[in-house]
Amino acid sequence: MNLPGLPPFRSVLKSRDVEDPINLWFNRPLAYAFVALVYRTPLTPNQITLLSIAVGATAAACWWHGTPAAMLWGGILLWSSAILDGADGILARAKQSFSPLGRALDGSADLVVAGLTVVAAVHHLWERYFSWPMLLAVPPVIVMTGLQIHLYDYYKESFLLRTRLDWDGVPERIADVEARIANLEREQAPWVYRRAMHLYLSLVVGQTRLIRLIDPDGSREQSSFRVTPRSVAEYREFNLGPLRLWTALSLAPHSYLFAISGMFDRLDLYVWGRLILGGALSVVVLLWQRRASARTMAALAAAGSSPLPIGGLPVESGGAA
């Protein structure tokens, strides 16, 4: 395989601004070490994604079994699955083998592993504690955690796009994903790829509707953006702070804190901590983000660089589509 040397670690990271510290300084180096081992093999990023699903499913099976040893190994395997989930992106950036399908498959992997491990965790909690208050706390924790992770992902993507001077200002839209699904159906692509793209479409639609509801100034679905040094600086100035707080509610902390709780067979602490502390952080960051989005729109309008909707007129602050 005629490949150049593996790029340095720093060059295959998305941005330190959007990373949780533990993910950046622990998970990512381990993922990079794994990529270094497989870089010159035929292993593809999508195959690593499938491997991360298999490891996560094994973690769920361990937690379902529920013995002290199984809980320990389940936590180790869940954390390993999260590390592999980062390795696929590092390999893709190292080999410059990006694809919309890979992004969809990666997002689907997160949903599958999360679903399996949550079901196993709830089963284990019920078997161990027989606690109705804890059982009733689980649904709001699941909903809240899912929303937090998806909102972080949305604002992370916005930050990565809108702080790049080489971006063309046109974000991915729902119609773009629908067109890719139509192409996959025409080509009779493997079922797992088509299912992954459908799940990704559901994610994009859900994110878009949620952002329109809670932070219309932060929406990017119906807008194209004028990317200038000033617009990049304005976006970074107002949005870096809330994004740093969003990272505390992202998938990475959920994965390793969930895994550590399982290792010590204290998933109950994770449930109550996520409900109380996670809920408080959510309120703070949502209010901060709304203010940041509104200030960004106002600053861009003052500079004559407001986002342009598909129809052509500038988007007004407080009513971005």
C-alpha positions as protocol buffer text, in pm:
chain_id: "A"
residue {
  index: 1
  type: MET
  ca { x: 0 y: 0 z: 0 }
}
residue {
  index: 2
  type: ASN
  ca { x: 165 y: 320 z: -122 }
}
residue {
  index: 3
  type: LEU
  ca { x: 83 y: 567 z: 155 }
}
residue {
  index: 4
  type: PRO
  ca { x: 280 y: 861 z: 290 }
}
residue {
  index: 5
  type: GLY
  ca { x: 380 y: 849 z: 655 }
}
residue {
  index: 6
  type: LEU
  ca { x: 113 y: 890 z: 920 }
}
residue {
  index: 7
  type: PRO
  ca { x: 52 y: 1263 z: 973 }
}
residue {
  index: 8
  type: PRO
  ca { x: 144 y: 1402 z: 1317 }
}
residue {
  index: 9
  type: PHE
  ca { x: -116 y: 1379 z: 1592 }
}
residue {
  index: 10
  type: ARG
  ca { x: -193 y: 1750 z: 1596 }
}
residue {
  index: 11
  type: SER
  ca { x: -277 y: 1758 z: 1226 }
}
residue {
  index: 12
  type: VAL
  ca { x: -549 y: 1491 z: 1247 }
}
residue {
  index: 13
  type: LEU
  ca { x: -746 y: 1658 z: 1526 }
}
residue {
  index: 14
  type: LYS
  ca { x: -1052 y: 1860 z: 1432 }
}
residue {
  index: 15
  type: SER
  ca { x: -987 y: 2146 z: 1673 }
}
residue {
  index: 16
  type: ARG
  ca { x: -883 y: 2166 z: 2036 }
}
residue {
  index: 17
  type: ASP
  ca { x: -1156 y: 2426 z: 2085 }
}
residue {
  index: 18
  type: VAL
  ca { x: -1432 y: 2165 z: 2043 }
}
residue {
  index: 19
  type: GLU
  ca { x: -1283 y: 1881 z: 2250 }
}
residue {
  index: 20
  type: ASP
  ca { x: -1348 y: 1774 z: 2607 }
}
residue {
  index: 21
  type: PRO
  ca { x: -1009 y: 1774 z: 2792 }
}
residue {
  index: 22
  type: ILE
  ca { x: -1016 y: 1402 z: 2883 }
}
residue {
  index: 23
  type: ASN
  ca { x: -1113 y: 1315 z: 2528 }
}
residue {
  index: 24
  type: LEU
  ca { x: -836 y: 1537 z: 2391 }
}
residue {
  index: 25
  type: TRP
  ca { x: -552 y: 1425 z: 2618 }
}
residue {
  index: 26
  type: PHE
  ca { x: -646 y: 1061 z: 2685 }
}
residue {
  index: 27
  type: ASN
  ca { x: -892 y: 915 z: 2433 }
}
residue {
  index: 28
  type: ARG
  ca { x: -749 y: 1083 z: 2124 }
}
residue {
  index: 29
  type: PRO
  ca { x: -384 y: 980 z: 2186 }
}
residue {
  index: 30
  type: LEU
  ca { x: -494 y: 618 z: 2238 }
}
residue {
  index: 31
  type: ALA
  ca { x: -705 y: 637 z: 1922 }
}
residue {
  index: 32
  type: TYR
  ca { x: -407 y: 780 z: 1734 }
}
residue {
  index: 33
  type: ALA
  ca { x: -185 y: 495 z: 1863 }
}
residue {
  index: 34
  type: PHE
  ca { x: -442 y: 243 z: 1733 }
}
residue {
  index: 35
  type: VAL
  ca { x: -448 y: 419 z: 1395 }
}
residue {
  index: 36
  type: ALA
  ca { x: -67 y: 404 z: 1384 }
}
residue {
  index: 37
  type: LEU
  ca { x: -91 y: 24 z: 1419 }
}
residue {
  index: 38
  type: VAL
  ca { x: -346 y: -20 z: 1138 }
}
residue {
  index: 39
  type: TYR
  ca { x: -254 y: 272 z: 912 }
}
residue {
  index: 40
  type: ARG
  ca { x: -83 y: 60 z: 645 }
}
residue {
  index: 41
  type: THR
  ca { x: -338 y: -222 z: 658 }
}
residue {
  index: 42
  type: PRO
  ca { x: -652 y: -245 z: 439 }
}
residue {
  index: 43
  type: LEU
  ca { x: -867 y: -155 z: 742 }
}
residue {
  index: 44
  type: THR
  ca { x: -1103 y: 131 z: 654 }
}
residue {
  index: 45
  type: PRO
  ca { x: -1258 y: 399 z: 876 }
}
residue {
  index: 46
  type: ASN
  ca { x: -1603 y: 244 z: 827 }
}
residue {
  index: 47
  type: GLN
  ca { x: -1471 y: -95 z: 940 }
}
residue {
  index: 48
  type: ILE
  ca { x: -1332 y: 66 z: 1256 }
}
residue {
  index: 49
  type: THR
  ca { x: -1677 y: 216 z: 1314 }
}
residue {
  index: 50
  type: LEU
  ca { x: -1832 y: -131 z: 1287 }
}
residue {
  index: 51
  type: LEU
  ca { x: -1566 y: -262 z: 1526 }
}
residue {
  index: 52
  type: SER
  ca { x: -1659 y: 8 z: 1778 }
}
residue {
  index: 53
  type: ILE
  ca { x: -2023 y: -107 z: 1756 }
}
residue {
  index: 54
  type: ALA
  ca { x: -1921 y: -468 z: 1819 }
}
residue {
  index: 55
  type: VAL
  ca { x: -1710 y: -369 z: 2122 }
}
residue {
  index: 56
  type: GLY
  ca { x: -1992 y: -151 z: 2257 }
}
residue {
  index: 57
  type: ALA
  ca { x: -2244 y: -433 z: 2211 }
}
residue {
  index: 58
  type: THR
  ca { x: -2012 y: -666 z: 2405 }
}
residue {
  index: 59
  type: ALA
  ca { x: -1997 y: -406 z: 2683 }
}
residue {
  index: 60
  type: ALA
  ca { x: -2378 y: -404 z: 2696 }
}
residue {
  index: 61
  type: ALA
  ca { x: -2383 y: -785 z: 2718 }
}
residue {
  index: 62
  type: CYS
  ca { x: -2144 y: -770 z: 3013 }
}
residue {
  index: 63
  type: TRP
  ca { x: -2362 y: -518 z: 3197 }
}
residue {
  index: 64
  type: TRP
  ca { x: -2670 y: -726 z: 3129 }
}
residue {
  index: 65
  type: HIS
  ca { x: -2492 y: -1022 z: 3292 }
}
residue {
  index: 66
  type: GLY
  ca { x: -2421 y: -796 z: 3588 }
}
residue {
  index: 67
  type: THR
  ca { x: -2159 y: -977 z: 3797 }
}
residue {
  index: 68
  type: PRO
  ca { x: -1884 y: -758 z: 3950 }
}
residue {
  index: 69
  type: ALA
  ca { x: -1630 y: -888 z: 3697 }
}
residue {
  index: 70
  type: ALA
  ca { x: -1874 y: -840 z: 3410 }
}
residue {
  index: 71
  type: MET
  ca { x: -1949 y: -482 z: 3519 }
}
residue {
  index: 72
  type: LEU
  ca { x: -1576 y: -406 z: 3528 }
}
residue {
  index: 73
  type: TRP
  ca { x: -1516 y: -550 z: 3183 }
}
residue {
  index: 74
  type: GLY
  ca { x: -1828 y: -383 z: 3048 }
}
residue {
  index: 75
  type: GLY
  ca { x: -1697 y: -44 z: 3157 }
}
residue {
  index: 76
  type: ILE
  ca { x: -1354 y: -112 z: 3007 }
}
residue {
  index: 77
  type: LEU
  ca { x: -1512 y: -225 z: 2679 }
}
residue {
  index: 78
  type: LEU
  ca { x: -1747 y: 74 z: 2665 }
}
residue {
  index: 79
  type: TRP
  ca { x: -1456 y: 314 z: 2708 }
}
residue {
  index: 80
  type: SER
  ca { x: -1263 y: 118 z: 2443 }
}
residue {
  index: 81
  type: SER
  ca { x: -1560 y: 153 z: 2208 }
}
residue {
  index: 82
  type: ALA
  ca { x: -1551 y: 530 z: 2259 }
}
residue {
  index: 83
  type: ILE
  ca { x: -1179 y: 535 z: 2177 }
}
residue {
  index: 84
  type: LEU
  ca { x: -1240 y: 335 z: 1858 }
}
residue {
  index: 85
  type: ASP
  ca { x: -1522 y: 576 z: 1774 }
}
residue {
  index: 86
  type: GLY
  ca { x: -1257 y: 850 z: 1762 }
}
residue {
  index: 87
  type: ALA
  ca { x: -1007 y: 635 z: 1572 }
}
residue {
  index: 88
  type: ASP
  ca { x: -1228 y: 608 z: 1262 }
}
residue {
  index: 89
  type: GLY
  ca { x: -1226 y: 986 z: 1218 }
}
residue {
  index: 90
  type: ILE
  ca { x: -850 y: 1008 z: 1273 }
}
residue {
  index: 91
  type: LEU
  ca { x: -789 y: 739 z: 1011 }
}
residue {
  index: 92
  type: ALA
  ca { x: -1024 y: 912 z: 768 }
}
residue {
  index: 93
  type: ARG
  ca { x: -842 y: 1243 z: 809 }
}
residue {
  index: 94
  type: ALA
  ca { x: -502 y: 1074 z: 788 }
}
residue {
  index: 95
  type: LYS
  ca { x: -592 y: 896 z: 462 }
}
residue {
  index: 96
  type: GLN
  ca { x: -810 y: 1182 z: 335 }
}
residue {
  index: 97
  type: SER
  ca { x: -1093 y: 932 z: 288 }
}
residue {
  index: 98
  type: PHE
  ca { x: -1390 y: 1142 z: 397 }
}
residue {
  index: 99
  type: SER
  ca { x: -1742 y: 1053 z: 291 }
}
residue {
  index: 100
  type: PRO
  ca { x: -2095 y: 1156 z: 389 }
}
residue {
  index: 101
  type: LEU
  ca { x: -2165 y: 786 z: 437 }
}
residue {
  index: 102
  type: GLY
  ca { x: -1882 y: 759 z: 689 }
}
residue {
  index: 103
  type: ARG
  ca { x: -2025 y: 1049 z: 889 }
}
residue {
  index: 104
  type: ALA
  ca { x: -2370 y: 890 z: 885 }
}
residue {
  index: 105
  type: LEU
  ca { x: -2234 y: 551 z: 988 }
}
residue {
  index: 106
  type: ASP
  ca { x: -2034 y: 711 z: 1270 }
}
residue {
  index: 107
  type: GLY
  ca { x: -2343 y: 886 z: 1404 }
}
residue {
  index: 108
  type: SER
  ca { x: -2545 y: 566 z: 1380 }
}
residue {
  index: 109
  type: ALA
  ca { x: -2276 y: 380 z: 1574 }
}
residue {
  index: 110
  type: ASP
  ca { x: -2314 y: 625 z: 1861 }
}
residue {
  index: 111
  type: LEU
  ca { x: -2691 y: 567 z: 1869 }
}
residue {
  index: 112
  type: VAL
  ca { x: -2660 y: 188 z: 1857 }
}
residue {
  index: 113
  type: VAL
  ca { x: -2396 y: 164 z: 2131 }
}
residue {
  index: 114
  type: ALA
  ca { x: -2580 y: 416 z: 2349 }
}
residue {
  index: 115
  type: GLY
  ca { x: -2909 y: 231 z: 2306 }
}
residue {
  index: 116
  type: LEU
  ca { x: -2766 y: -111 z: 2388 }
}
residue {
  index: 117
  type: THR
  ca { x: -2567 y: 3 z: 2692 }
}
residue {
  index: 118
  type: VAL
  ca { x: -2854 y: 209 z: 2834 }
}
residue {
  index: 119
  type: VAL
  ca { x: -3093 y: -87 z: 2809 }
}
residue {
  index: 120
  type: ALA
  ca { x: -2836 y: -310 z: 2981 }
}
residue {
  index: 121
  type: ALA
  ca { x: -2770 y: -47 z: 3248 }
}
residue {
  index: 122
  type: VAL
  ca { x: -3141 y: -3 z: 3328 }
}
residue {
  index: 123
  type: HIS
  ca { x: -3182 y: -380 z: 3352 }
}
residue {
  index: 124
  type: HIS
  ca { x: -2887 y: -402 z: 3591 }
}
residue {
  index: 125
  type: LEU
  ca { x: -3010 y: -110 z: 3805 }
}
residue {
  index: 126
  type: TRP
  ca { x: -3351 y: -270 z: 3842 }
}
residue {
  index: 127
  type: GLU
  ca { x: -3204 y: -609 z: 3926 }
}
residue {
  index: 128
  type: ARG
  ca { x: -2977 y: -458 z: 4188 }
}
residue {
  index: 129
  type: TYR
  ca { x: -3187 y: -186 z: 4354 }
}
residue {
  index: 130
  type: PHE
  ca { x: -3557 y: -253 z: 4271 }
}
residue {
  index: 131
  type: SER
  ca { x: -3597 y: 125 z: 4306 }
}
residue {
  index: 132
  type: TRP
  ca { x: -3899 y: 294 z: 4149 }
}
residue {
  index: 133
  type: PRO
  ca { x: -3764 y: 648 z: 4203 }
}
residue {
  index: 134
  type: MET
  ca { x: -3448 y: 554 z: 4014 }
}
residue {
  index: 135
  type: LEU
  ca { x: -3645 y: 381 z: 3741 }
}
residue {
  index: 136
  type: LEU
  ca { x: -3861 y: 693 z: 3701 }
}
residue {
  index: 137
  type: ALA
  ca { x: -3547 y: 910 z: 3684 }
}
residue {
  index: 138
  type: VAL
  ca { x: -3406 y: 711 z: 3392 }
}
residue {
  index: 139
  type: PRO
  ca { x: -3638 y: 838 z: 3110 }
}
residue {
  index: 140
  type: PRO
  ca { x: -3571 y: 1210 z: 3174 }
}
residue {
  index: 141
  type: VAL
  ca { x: -3197 y: 1135 z: 3201 }
}
residue {
  index: 142
  type: ILE
  ca { x: -3205 y: 952 z: 2867 }
}
residue {
  index: 143
  type: VAL
  ca { x: -3399 y: 1232 z: 2694 }
}
residue {
  index: 144
  type: MET
  ca { x: -3188 y: 1508 z: 2848 }
}
residue {
  index: 145
  type: THR
  ca { x: -2858 y: 1335 z: 2769 }
}
residue {
  index: 146
  type: GLY
  ca { x: -2962 y: 1270 z: 2410 }
}
residue {
  index: 147
  type: LEU
  ca { x: -3061 y: 1634 z: 2362 }
}
residue {
  index: 148
  type: GLN
  ca { x: -2737 y: 1758 z: 2519 }
}
residue {
  index: 149
  type: ILE
  ca { x: -2521 y: 1537 z: 2296 }
}
residue {
  index: 150
  type: HIS
  ca { x: -2707 y: 1637 z: 1979 }
}
residue {
  index: 151
  type: LEU
  ca { x: -2698 y: 2007 z: 2066 }
}
residue {
  index: 152
  type: TYR
  ca { x: -2325 y: 1988 z: 2132 }
}
residue {
  index: 153
  type: ASP
  ca { x: -2277 y: 1816 z: 1797 }
}
residue {
  index: 154
  type: TYR
  ca { x: -2476 y: 2088 z: 1620 }
}
residue {
  index: 155
  type: TYR
  ca { x: -2290 y: 2379 z: 1779 }
}
residue {
  index: 156
  type: LYS
  ca { x: -1956 y: 2201 z: 1733 }
}
residue {
  index: 157
  type: GLU
  ca { x: -2021 y: 2167 z: 1358 }
}
residue {
  index: 158
  type: SER
  ca { x: -2129 y: 2532 z: 1338 }
}
residue {
  index: 159
  type: PHE
  ca { x: -1811 y: 2640 z: 1514 }
}
residue {
  index: 160
  type: LEU
  ca { x: -1586 y: 2426 z: 1293 }
}
residue {
  index: 161
  type: LEU
  ca { x: -1750 y: 2564 z: 980 }
}
residue {
  index: 162
  type: ARG
  ca { x: -1789 y: 2929 z: 1073 }
}
residue {
  index: 163
  type: THR
  ca { x: -1435 y: 2972 z: 1204 }
}
residue {
  index: 164
  type: ARG
  ca { x: -1278 y: 2847 z: 878 }
}
residue {
  index: 165
  type: LEU
  ca { x: -1179 y: 3106 z: 620 }
}
residue {
  index: 166
  type: ASP
  ca { x: -1168 y: 2840 z: 348 }
}
residue {
  index: 167
  type: TRP
  ca { x: -1535 y: 2742 z: 399 }
}
residue {
  index: 168
  type: ASP
  ca { x: -1768 y: 2829 z: 111 }
}
residue {
  index: 169
  type: GLY
  ca { x: -2043 y: 2941 z: 350 }
}
residue {
  index: 170
  type: VAL
  ca { x: -2295 y: 2673 z: 243 }
}
residue {
  index: 171
  type: PRO
  ca { x: -2384 y: 2430 z: 524 }
}
residue {
  index: 172
  type: GLU
  ca { x: -2519 y: 2081 z: 472 }
}
residue {
  index: 173
  type: ARG
  ca { x: -2896 y: 2088 z: 442 }
}
residue {
  index: 174
  type: ILE
  ca { x: -3171 y: 1832 z: 493 }
}
residue {
  index: 175
  type: ALA
  ca { x: -3225 y: 1821 z: 117 }
}
residue {
  index: 176
  type: ASP
  ca { x: -2860 y: 1724 z: 68 }
}
residue {
  index: 177
  type: VAL
  ca { x: -2898 y: 1422 z: 296 }
}
residue {
  index: 178
  type: GLU
  ca { x: -3224 y: 1324 z: 127 }
}
residue {
  index: 179
  type: ALA
  ca { x: -3050 y: 1335 z: -211 }
}
residue {
  index: 180
  type: ARG
  ca { x: -2775 y: 1104 z: -84 }
}
residue {
  index: 181
  type: ILE
  ca { x: -3035 y: 859 z: 45 }
}
residue {
  index: 182
  type: ALA
  ca { x: -3205 y: 859 z: -295 }
}
residue {
  index: 183
  type: ASN
  ca { x: -2871 y: 781 z: -462 }
}
residue {
  index: 184
  type: LEU
  ca { x: -2803 y: 495 z: -221 }
}
residue {
  index: 185
  type: GLU
  ca { x: -3148 y: 350 z: -289 }
}
residue {
  index: 186
  type: ARG
  ca { x: -3095 y: 371 z: -667 }
}
residue {
  index: 187
  type: GLU
  ca { x: -2755 y: 205 z: -636 }
}
residue {
  index: 188
  type: GLN
  ca { x: -2894 y: -65 z: -404 }
}
residue {
  index: 189
  type: ALA
  ca { x: -2618 y: 7 z: -152 }
}
residue {
  index: 190
  type: PRO
  ca { x: -2577 y: -236 z: 141 }
}
residue {
  index: 191
  type: TRP
  ca { x: -2866 y: -224 z: 387 }
}
residue {
  index: 192
  type: VAL
  ca { x: -2647 y: -111 z: 676 }
}
residue {
  index: 193
  type: TYR
  ca { x: -2531 y: 195 z: 478 }
}
residue {
  index: 194
  type: ARG
  ca { x: -2886 y: 291 z: 380 }
}
residue {
  index: 195
  type: ARG
  ca { x: -3009 y: 242 z: 738 }
}
residue {
  index: 196
  type: ALA
  ca { x: -2722 y: 454 z: 870 }
}
residue {
  index: 197
  type: MET
  ca { x: -2807 y: 737 z: 630 }
}
residue {
  index: 198
  type: HIS
  ca { x: -3174 y: 725 z: 731 }
}
residue {
  index: 199
  type: LEU
  ca { x: -3074 y: 748 z: 1097 }
}
residue {
  index: 200
  type: TYR
  ca { x: -2846 y: 1039 z: 1013 }
}
residue {
  index: 201
  type: LEU
  ca { x: -3134 y: 1214 z: 835 }
}
residue {
  index: 202
  type: SER
  ca { x: -3349 y: 1173 z: 1145 }
}
residue {
  index: 203
  type: LEU
  ca { x: -3070 y: 1326 z: 1350 }
}
residue {
  index: 204
  type: VAL
  ca { x: -3033 y: 1626 z: 1117 }
}
residue {
  index: 205
  type: VAL
  ca { x: -3409 y: 1686 z: 1102 }
}
residue {
  index: 206
  type: GLY
  ca { x: -3437 y: 1662 z: 1480 }
}
residue {
  index: 207
  type: GLN
  ca { x: -3147 y: 1898 z: 1538 }
}
residue {
  index: 208
  type: THR
  ca { x: -3284 y: 2150 z: 1289 }
}
residue {
  index: 209
  type: ARG
  ca { x: -3630 y: 2157 z: 1446 }
}
residue {
  index: 210
  type: LEU
  ca { x: -3490 y: 2181 z: 1797 }
}
residue {
  index: 211
  type: ILE
  ca { x: -3256 y: 2470 z: 1713 }
}
residue {
  index: 212
  type: ARG
  ca { x: -3538 y: 2660 z: 1543 }
}
residue {
  index: 213
  type: LEU
  ca { x: -3735 y: 2627 z: 1865 }
}
residue {
  index: 214
  type: ILE
  ca { x: -3472 y: 2708 z: 2129 }
}
residue {
  index: 215
  type: ASP
  ca { x: -3217 y: 2922 z: 1943 }
}
residue {
  index: 216
  type: PRO
  ca { x: -3342 y: 3055 z: 1608 }
}
residue {
  index: 217
  type: ASP
  ca { x: -3041 y: 3286 z: 1572 }
}
residue {
  index: 218
  type: GLY
  ca { x: -2815 y: 2980 z: 1585 }
}
residue {
  index: 219
  type: SER
  ca { x: -2986 y: 2792 z: 1300 }
}
residue {
  index: 220
  type: ARG
  ca { x: -2798 y: 2729 z: 976 }
}
residue {
  index: 221
  type: GLU
  ca { x: -3047 y: 2521 z: 774 }
}
residue {
  index: 222
  type: GLN
  ca { x: -3186 y: 2794 z: 546 }
}
residue {
  index: 223
  type: SER
  ca { x: -2887 y: 3029 z: 541 }
}
residue {
  index: 224
  type: SER
  ca { x: -2562 y: 3068 z: 356 }
}
residue {
  index: 225
  type: PHE
  ca { x: -2286 y: 3261 z: 527 }
}
residue {
  index: 226
  type: ARG
  ca { x: -2040 y: 3529 z: 423 }
}
residue {
  index: 227
  type: VAL
  ca { x: -1706 y: 3405 z: 552 }
}
residue {
  index: 228
  type: THR
  ca { x: -1460 y: 3687 z: 617 }
}
residue {
  index: 229
  type: PRO
  ca { x: -1183 y: 3739 z: 873 }
}
residue {
  index: 230
  type: ARG
  ca { x: -1421 y: 3964 z: 1066 }
}
residue {
  index: 231
  type: SER
  ca { x: -1709 y: 3713 z: 1060 }
}
residue {
  index: 232
  type: VAL
  ca { x: -1474 y: 3438 z: 1181 }
}
residue {
  index: 233
  type: ALA
  ca { x: -1348 y: 3659 z: 1464 }
}
residue {
  index: 234
  type: GLU
  ca { x: -1701 y: 3765 z: 1563 }
}
residue {
  index: 235
  type: TYR
  ca { x: -1829 y: 3408 z: 1570 }
}
residue {
  index: 236
  type: ARG
  ca { x: -1531 y: 3286 z: 1770 }
}
residue {
  index: 237
  type: GLU
  ca { x: -1554 y: 3573 z: 2020 }
}
residue {
  index: 238
  type: PHE
  ca { x: -1915 y: 3512 z: 2113 }
}
residue {
  index: 239
  type: ASN
  ca { x: -1943 y: 3133 z: 2074 }
}
residue {
  index: 240
  type: LEU
  ca { x: -1618 y: 2986 z: 2207 }
}
residue {
  index: 241
  type: GLY
  ca { x: -1727 y: 3025 z: 2571 }
}
residue {
  index: 242
  type: PRO
  ca { x: -2059 y: 2838 z: 2547 }
}
residue {
  index: 243
  type: LEU
  ca { x: -1901 y: 2575 z: 2323 }
}
residue {
  index: 244
  type: ARG
  ca { x: -1645 y: 2497 z: 2592 }
}
residue {
  index: 245
  type: LEU
  ca { x: -1935 y: 2437 z: 2832 }
}
residue {
  index: 246
  type: TRP
  ca { x: -2118 y: 2226 z: 2573 }
}
residue {
  index: 247
  type: THR
  ca { x: -1816 y: 1992 z: 2566 }
}
residue {
  index: 248
  type: ALA
  ca { x: -1891 y: 1899 z: 2930 }
}
residue {
  index: 249
  type: LEU
  ca { x: -2230 y: 1766 z: 2811 }
}
residue {
  index: 250
  type: SER
  ca { x: -2102 y: 1596 z: 2497 }
}
residue {
  index: 251
  type: LEU
  ca { x: -2076 y: 1228 z: 2408 }
}
residue {
  index: 252
  type: ALA
  ca { x: -1717 y: 1187 z: 2533 }
}
residue {
  index: 253
  type: PRO
  ca { x: -1785 y: 1273 z: 2901 }
}
residue {
  index: 254
  type: HIS
  ca { x: -2105 y: 1068 z: 2889 }
}
residue {
  index: 255
  type: SER
  ca { x: -1910 y: 767 z: 2760 }
}
residue {
  index: 256
  type: TYR
  ca { x: -1620 y: 771 z: 3005 }
}
residue {
  index: 257
  type: LEU
  ca { x: -1826 y: 871 z: 3311 }
}
residue {
  index: 258
  type: PHE
  ca { x: -2086 y: 607 z: 3224 }
}
residue {
  index: 259
  type: ALA
  ca { x: -1804 y: 354 z: 3178 }
}
residue {
  index: 260
  type: ILE
  ca { x: -1634 y: 443 z: 3508 }
}
residue {
  index: 261
  type: SER
  ca { x: -1966 y: 423 z: 3694 }
}
residue {
  index: 262
  type: GLY
  ca { x: -2020 y: 78 z: 3549 }
}
residue {
  index: 263
  type: MET
  ca { x: -1669 y: -40 z: 3638 }
}
residue {
  index: 264
  type: PHE
  ca { x: -1738 y: 35 z: 4006 }
}
residue {
  index: 265
  type: ASP
  ca { x: -2099 y: -88 z: 3978 }
}
residue {
  index: 266
  type: ARG
  ca { x: -2235 y: 256 z: 4073 }
}
residue {
  index: 267
  type: LEU
  ca { x: -2451 y: 337 z: 3776 }
}
residue {
  index: 268
  type: ASP
  ca { x: -2695 y: 489 z: 4025 }
}
residue {
  index: 269
  type: LEU
  ca { x: -2449 y: 772 z: 4089 }
}
residue {
  index: 270
  type: TYR
  ca { x: -2430 y: 841 z: 3718 }
}
residue {
  index: 271
  type: VAL
  ca { x: -2811 y: 862 z: 3689 }
}
residue {
  index: 272
  type: TRP
  ca { x: -2853 y: 1111 z: 3974 }
}
residue {
  index: 273
  type: GLY
  ca { x: -2544 y: 1312 z: 3879 }
}
residue {
  index: 274
  type: ARG
  ca { x: -2656 y: 1345 z: 3519 }
}
residue {
  index: 275
  type: LEU
  ca { x: -3007 y: 1441 z: 3625 }
}
residue {
  index: 276
  type: ILE
  ca { x: -2908 y: 1708 z: 3879 }
}
residue {
  index: 277
  type: LEU
  ca { x: -2573 y: 1846 z: 3763 }
}
residue {
  index: 278
  type: GLY
  ca { x: -2640 y: 1783 z: 3394 }
}
residue {
  index: 279
  type: GLY
  ca { x: -2977 y: 1954 z: 3420 }
}
residue {
  index: 280
  type: ALA
  ca { x: -2829 y: 2261 z: 3588 }
}
residue {
  index: 281
  type: LEU
  ca { x: -2550 y: 2287 z: 3329 }
}
residue {
  index: 282
  type: SER
  ca { x: -2807 y: 2256 z: 3050 }
}
residue {
  index: 283
  type: VAL
  ca { x: -3001 y: 2559 z: 3171 }
}
residue {
  index: 284
  type: VAL
  ca { x: -2684 y: 2767 z: 3201 }
}
residue {
  index: 285
  type: VAL
  ca { x: -2541 y: 2677 z: 2862 }
}
residue {
  index: 286
  type: LEU
  ca { x: -2873 y: 2715 z: 2676 }
}
residue {
  index: 287
  type: LEU
  ca { x: -2920 y: 3067 z: 2810 }
}
residue {
  index: 288
  type: TRP
  ca { x: -2556 y: 3151 z: 2733 }
}
residue {
  index: 289
  type: GLN
  ca { x: -2582 y: 3007 z: 2382 }
}
residue {
  index: 290
  type: ARG
  ca { x: -2899 y: 3200 z: 2296 }
}
residue {
  index: 291
  type: ARG
  ca { x: -2728 y: 3523 z: 2403 }
}
residue {
  index: 292
  type: ALA
  ca { x: -2414 y: 3434 z: 2207 }
}
residue {
  index: 293
  type: SER
  ca { x: -2614 y: 3358 z: 1890 }
}
residue {
  index: 294
  type: ALA
  ca { x: -2808 y: 3683 z: 1916 }
}
residue {
  index: 295
  type: ARG
  ca { x: -2489 y: 3885 z: 1973 }
}
residue {
  index: 296
  type: THR
  ca { x: -2325 y: 3715 z: 1675 }
}
residue {
  index: 297
  type: MET
  ca { x: -2615 y: 3804 z: 1446 }
}
residue {
  index: 298
  type: ALA
  ca { x: -2618 y: 4164 z: 1571 }
}
residue {
  index: 299
  type: ALA
  ca { x: -2243 y: 4202 z: 1518 }
}
residue {
  index: 300
  type: LEU
  ca { x: -2261 y: 4057 z: 1167 }
}
residue {
  index: 301
  type: ALA
  ca { x: -2555 y: 4282 z: 1081 }
}
residue {
  index: 302
  type: ALA
  ca { x: -2360 y: 4586 z: 1200 }
}
residue {
  index: 303
  type: ALA
  ca { x: -2073 y: 4482 z: 974 }
}
residue {
  index: 304
  type: GLY
  ca { x: -2304 y: 4424 z: 676 }
}
residue {
  index: 305
  type: SER
  ca { x: -2227 y: 4051 z: 678 }
}
residue {
  index: 306
  type: SER
  ca { x: -2559 y: 3900 z: 787 }
}
residue {
  index: 307
  type: PRO
  ca { x: -2623 y: 3542 z: 670 }
}
residue {
  index: 308
  type: LEU
  ca { x: -2818 y: 3515 z: 346 }
}
residue {
  index: 309
  type: PRO
  ca { x: -3120 y: 3287 z: 321 }
}
residue {
  index: 310
  type: ILE
  ca { x: -3184 y: 3082 z: 10 }
}
residue {
  index: 311
  type: GLY
  ca { x: -3430 y: 3350 z: -103 }
}
residue {
  index: 312
  type: GLY
  ca { x: -3167 y: 3624 z: -91 }
}
residue {
  index: 313
  type: LEU
  ca { x: -3254 y: 3880 z: 182 }
}
residue {
  index: 314
  type: PRO
  ca { x: -3042 y: 3903 z: 499 }
}
residue {
  index: 315
  type: VAL
  ca { x: -3164 y: 3703 z: 798 }
}
residue {
  index: 316
  type: GLU
  ca { x: -3279 y: 3929 z: 1081 }
}
residue {
  index: 317
  type: SER
  ca { x: -3156 y: 3869 z: 1436 }
}
residue {
  index: 318
  type: GLY
  ca { x: -3413 y: 3674 z: 1636 }
}
residue {
  index: 319
  type: GLY
  ca { x: -3571 y: 3510 z: 1330 }
}
residue {
  index: 320
  type: ALA
  ca { x: -3308 y: 3305 z: 1153 }
}
residue {
  index: 321
  type: ALA
  ca { x: -3460 y: 3011 z: 976 }
}
